[in-house]
Amino acid sequence: MTDDLFDLQGKVAIVTGSTRGIGLAIATRLAQHGARVVISSRDPEACARVAAELNADGERAIGVAAHVGKKDDLEHLVARTAEAWGGVDILVCNAAVNPYYGPLSRIDDEAYDRIMNSNVRSTLWLANLTFPSMVERGGGSAIFLSSIAGLGGTDKIGAYAVSKTALIGLARSLAAEWGPRGVRVNCLAPGIVKTEFARALWDNPKIAEGATRRAALRRLAEPDDVAGAAVFLAGRAGAYVTGQTIVIDGGTTVDAGF
């Protein structure tokens, strides 16, 4: 007996930043649960390689290169998806940048704009490009990758944290706007995940030791730890969840400090 709460057969998913790390784990798990997945990043060769790997036992993925900071690229991504599979049911906005490590007092305008445009504005662009298709197909699910950095404050990656806080607000407003038409919008907020993107954090022994000690589970996250929550939100299991942020941090934020 199959559990249709997590059955994604017939669904089409776009996952940005999905050639490695969290995005790759999410795309892989969505495909394993039956979804047809569009693999996307800035690297065409990486997109083609990952799609080929997912298609090893059946056609369930295509690769479409896109730079999330370029609206024309995103329009092409959505159009190519519609051409291949008719539309979009699931949107996972995972691609993000963080070109600056240090205090906000020293960040320049170029770095700040790049962070906010790539991490936040691109997400709104994709929402507006895909949500009408979801409505036409009877509803859908959008998942934005936020971070526990967006729930607090930091003196090291402040601009990145601001962008992740903004995604939480964006998800809530879009959930209110599109909910009556059957589109759900939620965020995932991981702690430190052992990806190449976060290497500066987990590869630093002092930071990694402190983060591990603060986590109730006493370990850092792996990409697959995030993927399960994405599958939940994408399918019937999460059908009554919208406008929310699910924290995936191994219990890092539960310790009151005494």
Residue, then its C-alpha position, 0 to 999 in steps of 0.5 A: m500500500t503506497d502512502d499518497l501523502f508523499d506521492l508527487q506523480g504527475k507534478v512538475a517542479i523547478v528547483t533553482g541552485s539544484t546541481r549541488g548541496i541542498g538544491l540537489a538533495i531536494a531535486t533528487r528526493l522530489a524525483q524519487h517521489g514521482a515529480r518531474v524535475v527541472i534542474s537549474s543553476r548557472d552552469p549548463e554542463a552541471c545542469a545536464r550532468v545532474a539531469a542525466e544522473l536522475n534520468a538513469d532509470g527513467e525520464r524525469a528531469i531536464g536541465v535548464a541553465a539560468h542565472v537567478g539575478k537575470k529576469d530574462d534567464l528566469e523567463h526562459l527557465v519557466a517557458r522551457t519548463a512549460e514547453a517540456w511538461g506543460g506547466v509548474d506545480i512546485l517551485v523551490c527557490n534555493a539559489a542564493v549568493n553571499p559575496y560578503y563576510g563581515p559586519l554590515s558597517r563595511i559592506d558596499d552597495e554593490a555587494y548588498d544589492r547583489i545579495m538582495n537582488s539574487n536572494v529576494r527579488s529573483t524569488l518574487w520574479l519566479a513566484n510571479l512567473t510560475f504561480p499563474s501556471m499553478v492556479e491553472r493546474g489546480g494549485g501548487s506549492a512554493i518553497f523558499l530556502s531561508s535560514i536560521a540566520g534570518l530568525g536572529g542576528t549576526d555580525k558576520i553575514g548580516a546582509y545575507a541574514v537580512s535577505k533570509t528574513a525578507l524571504i520569510g516576509l515574502a512567503r507570508s505575503l504571497a501566501a495571503e495573496w495566492g492562497p485563495r487560488g490554491v497556491r501554498v507558500n512556505c519557507l525552510a530555515p536550516g541551520i548550518v548545513k554541510t554544503e560547499f556554499a557554507r564551507a566557510l562556516w562548517d570548515n572552521p573548527k571553532i565555528a563548527e564546534g560551537a554550532t555542534r555544541r548548541a544543537a540538541l542533536r549534537r551534529l551539523a545538518e546534511p543536505d538530505d536533512v532538509a530535503g524531507a521537509a521539502v517533500f512534505l511541503a510539496g505534496r498532500a502531506g503539507a496541503y494545509v500548511t502555508g505562510q509558515t517557516i519550518v526550522i531545520d536546525g537540529g534543535t539549535t534554536v530551542d536552548a534558552g541558555f540556562 
